[in-house]
């Protein structure tokens, strides 16, 4: 397993829609391992493949506590929301690709998700609470959408300007 460098805003790859995973093979399993290793190293609770520069519809999540004895990694290939509740919930979200910025985002409180597992079979789960929020956040990444797209234009523009300015300083 390898820790991969994270793609940081304003890198345009973050706005790219990801391609479906066509088959579950050793390369996909290796990528899942690398994504989990990268997520744990960051540390974070979710990571989409695009965040390490891989435009595949693939994400990993682990909502176990950081100091938990047992990790609870989950891998989702080609995830799609098949149902979303009308009820809404608000969570403060952050993103490994937008370090040290957090904002409250409103999303459906419950979602039903269909996806492929690393075993190659189709699964369906119903998620609520933090899991529902995290899944929606990571699926947004697969569609080139960032959590800042769910906040006001004024706040979003400020964040983008800040990260663009920081990227220019690093490039110099």
N, C-alpha and C positions, 0 to 999 in steps of 0.2 A: 504494500500500500504506500502511496505517495501523496504528500501534501502538495496540492497544486496552487499556483498563484491565483488570487481572486481578481476578477474583472471589476473595476471600480468606475462609477459614474465619473465623467460623461462618456465613457467608451461606447461607441455606437453599436457594438455587438449586443449590448443589453436590450436594444430595441428590435432586435431580429427575432422573428418567429422561428421556433425550433421545429425540426423535422421529426416525424415519427420514428420510433425504434422499430426496425423491420424484423429483426430476429434476436432472440435472447441467446447470446453466445458468451464465450470466455472474455471477449473484449468488453462486452456490456457489464459483465460481472466485475471485471477489473476496474472499470470506470466507476461502478457503484462503490466499490471498496475505496477508491481514491477520493470520491466525493464525500464519503463518510469521514474518512481521515481528515480531509480538508475542513469539513464542517466542525468536527470535534476540536481541531487545532485552533480555529478562529477565535473563540468558540461561538457556535450558533446552534439553532434548533432545526434549521431547514436549509436546504441548498438545492438550487436547480442547476442542471448541467451547463446551461449557458453562462452561469456565473464563474465557471472555470474555462470558458471559451469553447465549450462543446455544444453546438446547436442541436441537441437531441431532446426529445420530449421525455425527460427523465428527471426525477427529483428524489431526494432523500430527506428523511425527517427522523429526529429522535427527541421526544418530549420528556425523557427521563431527567431527573434532577442531575445537575452537574456532578455532585458528589455521590450519586447513587452507585451502589455496588455493581448492579447490572445495567448495562446499556440496553436500549430498546429500539434499535435501528429499524426503519421501515423504508423500503424502496418501491417507488411507483413508476412504472413505465407507461407511456401514452395515457396519462390520467385525463379523465374528462368528468366534469360535473354533469350528472344526469338529472339531478333535482336539487333545487335550492329553496329554502323556506322563505316565506314572506317576512317572517320575524327577523329582525336585525339585531346585531350585537356590535359593540364598539370595543376595540382593543388598541392599546398603544403598540404600534409596530415599529420595527427597525429592520435593517437589511445589511448583510455582510458587504454588499456592493455599494452601500451608502453609509459608510462607517460613522458612528457617533451622532446619527440623526434619528430622532423618533417622532412619531406623530400618531394621533388617534385616527383610526380608519374604521368606517362602518361597512360591514359586509353581512351577507345572509348568516343567520345564527347556526343553521344546520344545512349540511350538504350531503348528497349521496354521490359517491364517486365510483366510477368504473375504471379499472386499470389492469395492466399486466403485471404479474409478479416476476421475480427472477426465475421462477419455475416455468415460465412461459404460459401459464394459464391465466384466464380472466378472473378477476375478483371484483367484488362490490362491497363497499362499506358505507355506513352512515356515520358522519362525524359531526360533533358539535363542540362548543367551547374553543379552547386554544387549538385543538387539532383541526377543526373546521377553518379557523382563521389562517393557520399555517399552510394548510393545503391550498386554500384559495390564493394566498400570497405567492406561493411557489408556482402554481399553475399560471398565474399572471405572468411570471417571468418567462414561461414557455411561449407566451403569446407576445412578448416584447413590451409588457406592461409592468411598470414599477409601482410600488405602494404610494409613492409621491403623486402619482396620477390620480389618486383618490382624495387628495387634499385640495385646498383652494389654489387657483392659478398663481396668486401672489406669493404664497408660501413655496409652491413648487418652483417658480421662477427664481426665488431667492436661493433655494437649495442648489439648483442647477448652476446658477452663477458662481456660488461658493465653490463647488466641486470643479467647475471649468477653470476657475482662477487657480485653484490648488494644483490641477493637472498641468497648467502652463508653467507654474513654478518648478514642478518636478522635471518637466521636459527641458528646462533651461540649464 
